[in-house]
């Protein structure tokens, strides 16, 4: 009988159906790194969303046969060790192809049309004191006719591109940074930085992508450009972002992620009170329909493993 342990079940708000095979199931709303080994001691299948499963812990779990990641990102699991041990790792794919792109465009529209600044004007009584029917206190820019640079061309990146096209935007998909050649359908990374009016990130966090956007990249961007990150916080050098916003090097940014989550009190980006910076608490993925699709796929991945035909396999 399989023994399944969900280490951080509070990360999913959905109806998680029981797997269709004999099993025991234990859920913990949250688990610290120090609790991992004790809680997984007898487990054959571990479910984790963000709880780290590193080599030092995995080495102490001889019964573990599968790690089911209840998310797309795999940077919290030691994939190399799992391959060495023969531990199957699966992740969730393509469940957020509607909810994340919608969040991207929420941020883009709010920033391009100065939503926060106008809301502040209304709250402060500026409209009520106006000599005419409207306010011209901040510029309003359309998305139509502008260029969107998309870094990362998976399911979400492609979905963002489709919506951008519907808005009348020109879409540039970025080639890998420092690539020797540019593939058909892609544009050189540096050219995307220089030509885009907005750039949105949709790629995993790996050593090769950590701080993909930093001081040099901000220097290449247009002064009126926006940067949107709904992928992983570590893709952007946060100190460089802070400087780019404060100095006016870029026009604004919309972020749903930070390098450390949850962030500690006093994080400079959380305390940044600027109408051209919007921070949301890692919720782009969390549309209710998307979370239910995630929960369904999670159980399907586990059932496929037990049936001997692992699906969405990472290792």
C-alpha positions in Angstrom: 0.0 0.0 0.0 1.3 3.4 -0.9 1.8 5.9 1.9 1.2 9.5 0.6 2.2 12.6 2.6 1.3 16.1 1.5 3.8 18.5 3.1 2.1 21.8 2.4 -1.6 21.2 1.6 -2.5 24.8 2.6 -0.9 26.0 -0.7 -3.9 24.6 -2.7 -7.5 25.8 -2.3 -9.3 23.1 -4.3 -11.1 19.8 -4.0 -8.3 17.2 -4.0 -9.9 13.8 -4.8 -8.4 10.6 -3.3 -6.3 8.5 -5.6 -8.0 5.5 -7.1 -5.8 2.8 -5.5 -5.2 1.5 -2.0 -3.3 4.1 0.0 -2.9 6.0 3.2 -3.0 9.8 3.1 -1.6 12.4 5.5 -1.7 16.1 5.0 0.1 18.9 6.8 -0.9 22.5 6.1 2.7 23.5 6.2 6.1 21.9 6.9 9.5 23.4 7.9 12.7 22.1 6.5 13.5 20.6 9.9 10.3 18.6 9.9 10.7 17.0 6.4 12.5 13.8 7.4 10.3 12.9 10.3 7.1 13.5 8.4 8.3 11.5 5.3 10.0 8.7 7.2 7.5 6.0 6.1 6.2 7.8 3.0 6.5 6.2 -0.5 5.0 9.3 -2.2 5.7 12.8 -1.1 3.7 15.8 -2.3 5.3 19.2 -2.1 4.5 22.6 -3.5 7.3 24.8 -2.0 8.8 22.7 0.8 12.5 22.0 -0.2 13.5 18.4 -0.7 17.3 18.5 -0.7 19.9 15.7 -0.9 20.6 15.7 2.8 16.9 15.0 3.6 16.3 12.6 0.7 19.2 10.5 1.7 17.4 9.7 4.9 14.2 8.6 3.2 14.9 5.1 1.8 11.2 4.2 1.2 10.5 7.2 -0.9 9.7 6.3 -4.5 8.0 9.4 -5.9 8.0 13.2 -5.4 4.8 14.8 -6.8 5.4 18.5 -7.1 2.1 20.4 -6.9 3.4 23.2 -9.0 5.3 23.8 -12.2 8.6 25.0 -10.7 11.0 22.3 -9.7 13.8 24.3 -8.1 12.8 23.2 -4.6 13.6 19.6 -5.3 17.1 18.1 -5.8 16.4 16.6 -9.3 19.9 15.3 -9.8 19.8 13.2 -6.6 16.3 11.9 -7.4 17.7 10.7 -10.8 20.6 9.0 -9.0 18.2 7.2 -6.6 15.6 6.4 -9.2 13.0 8.5 -7.4 10.4 9.6 -9.9 9.6 13.3 -9.9 6.5 14.8 -11.6 5.3 18.4 -11.8 2.2 20.2 -13.0 2.0 21.6 -16.5 -0.2 24.0 -18.5 -2.8 24.4 -15.7 -2.4 28.2 -15.5 -2.4 29.1 -19.2 -5.4 31.4 -18.6 -5.0 32.8 -15.1 -1.3 33.9 -15.4 -1.7 35.7 -18.7 -4.8 37.5 -17.4 -2.7 38.6 -14.4 0.0 39.8 -16.7 -2.4 42.0 -18.6 -4.0 43.3 -15.4 -0.6 44.6 -14.5 0.2 45.9 -17.9 -3.0 47.8 -18.3 -2.9 49.2 -14.7 0.7 50.5 -15.4 0.2 51.8 -18.9 -3.0 53.6 -17.9 -1.7 54.9 -14.6 -4.5 53.2 -12.6 -2.9 53.6 -9.2 -2.0 57.3 -9.7 -5.6 58.2 -10.8 -7.1 56.2 -8.0 -5.0 58.2 -5.6 -6.1 61.5 -7.2 -9.7 60.5 -6.7 -9.2 59.5 -3.1 -7.3 62.8 -2.5 -10.2 64.9 -3.9 -8.4 66.1 -7.1 -11.3 65.2 -9.4 -13.8 66.9 -7.1 -11.8 70.1 -7.4 -11.3 69.9 -11.1 -12.5 72.8 -13.3 -13.5 70.3 -16.0 -15.1 66.9 -16.3 -11.8 64.9 -16.4 -8.3 64.9 -15.0 -5.1 65.1 -17.1 -2.8 64.7 -14.1 -1.0 61.6 -15.5 -0.4 60.3 -19.0 -2.5 57.4 -20.3 -0.9 55.1 -22.9 -2.5 52.3 -24.9 -1.2 48.8 -25.4 -2.3 48.9 -29.1 0.7 49.6 -31.4 3.3 48.8 -28.8 5.9 46.0 -28.7 5.8 43.2 -26.1 8.9 41.2 -25.5 8.2 37.8 -24.1 11.1 35.9 -22.4 10.1 32.2 -22.2 8.0 30.5 -24.9 6.2 27.7 -23.0 2.5 27.4 -22.8 2.1 30.5 -20.7 4.4 32.6 -22.8 2.5 31.6 -26.0 -0.8 32.4 -24.3 0.4 35.8 -23.4 1.5 36.4 -27.0 -1.9 35.5 -28.3 -3.6 38.0 -26.0 -1.0 40.6 -26.9 -1.8 40.1 -30.6 -5.5 40.6 -29.8 -4.7 43.9 -28.2 -2.9 44.9 -31.4 0.6 44.6 -30.0 3.7 43.5 -31.8 5.1 40.4 -30.1 8.8 39.5 -29.9 9.8 36.1 -28.4 13.4 36.4 -27.0 16.1 33.9 -28.0 18.2 32.5 -25.1 20.6 35.1 -23.6 24.0 34.9 -25.3 22.8 32.3 -27.8 25.2 31.7 -30.7 22.3 31.7 -33.3 18.7 33.0 -33.4 16.1 30.4 -34.2 13.2 31.1 -36.6 10.4 32.8 -34.8 12.7 34.3 -32.2 14.5 37.6 -31.8 17.9 38.1 -30.3 17.7 38.7 -26.5 19.4 42.1 -26.5 17.3 43.3 -29.4 14.1 42.3 -27.4 15.4 44.4 -24.5 16.1 47.4 -26.7 12.9 47.4 -28.8 10.2 46.3 -26.3 7.8 48.8 -24.7 7.1 46.0 -22.1 8.9 42.8 -21.2 7.3 39.9 -19.5 9.1 36.9 -18.0 7.8 33.3 -18.3 10.7 30.9 -17.7 11.9 28.7 -14.8 14.5 29.6 -12.3 17.8 27.8 -12.9 21.4 28.7 -12.4 21.5 29.9 -16.0 18.5 32.2 -15.5 19.2 33.6 -12.1 19.4 37.4 -12.3 18.7 37.2 -16.0 17.6 40.8 -15.7 20.1 43.0 -13.9 21.8 46.4 -14.2 23.1 45.8 -17.7 19.8 44.6 -19.0 17.9 47.6 -17.5 20.4 49.9 -19.2 19.4 48.4 -22.6 15.7 48.9 -22.0 13.7 51.9 -23.2 13.0 54.6 -20.6 9.3 54.1 -21.2 9.5 50.3 -20.8 7.7 48.2 -18.3 8.9 44.9 -16.7 6.4 42.2 -15.7 7.5 39.2 -13.6 4.9 36.5 -12.8 7.4 33.7 -13.0 10.1 33.5 -10.3 11.6 36.3 -8.2 15.2 35.2 -8.7 15.0 35.9 -12.4 15.5 39.6 -11.6 18.2 41.3 -9.5 16.0 43.1 -7.1 18.6 45.7 -6.1 19.0 46.6 -9.8 15.2 46.8 -10.2 14.9 49.1 -7.2 17.6 51.4 -8.7 16.0 51.3 -12.2 12.6 52.4 -10.7 14.0 55.1 -8.4 16.2 56.6 -11.1 13.6 56.5 -13.8 15.7 54.1 -16.0 12.4 52.3 -16.7 8.8 53.5 -16.6 7.5 50.9 -14.2 7.2 47.3 -13.1 4.6 44.8 -12.1 5.8 41.9 -9.9 3.9 38.9 -8.5 7.1 37.2 -7.1 10.1 37.9 -5.0 13.4 36.0 -4.5 12.4 35.0 -1.0 8.8 34.1 -0.2 7.2 35.0 2.0 9.4 38.1 2.2 10.7 39.5 5.5 9.3 42.7 6.9 11.2 45.7 5.6 11.9 44.3 2.1 12.7 47.4 0.0 10.3 46.5 -2.8 7.4 46.1 -0.4 8.1 49.5 1.1 8.4 51.1 -2.3 5.6 53.6 -2.5 5.5 54.5 -6.2 2.4 54.5 -8.5 4.4 52.9 -11.3 5.3 49.8 -9.2 2.7 47.1 -8.4 3.5 44.1 -6.2 1.0 41.3 -5.8 1.6 38.3 -3.4 2.3 35.4 -5.8 -1.3 35.0 -6.8 -1.1 35.1 -10.6 -1.4 31.3 -10.7 -4.2 31.0 -8.2 -7.4 31.5 -10.2 -9.9 29.0 -8.7 -10.4 27.1 -12.0 -6.6 26.9 -12.4 -6.1 25.5 -8.9 -8.7 22.8 -9.4 -7.0 21.8 -12.7 -3.8 21.7 -10.7 -5.3 19.4 -8.0 -6.8 17.1 -10.6 -3.5 16.8 -12.5 -1.6 16.2 -9.3 -3.7 13.1 -8.5 -3.5 12.0 -12.1 0.3 12.2 -12.0 0.3 10.0 -8.8 -2.1 7.5 -10.3 0.0 7.2 -13.5 3.1 6.5 -11.4 1.4 3.8 -9.4 0.1 2.3 -12.7 3.6 2.1 -14.0 3.2 4.9 -16.7 4.6 8.1 -15.0 3.2 11.3 -16.6 4.7 14.8 -16.5 7.9 13.2 -15.4 10.9 15.5 -14.5 13.2 12.8 -13.2 
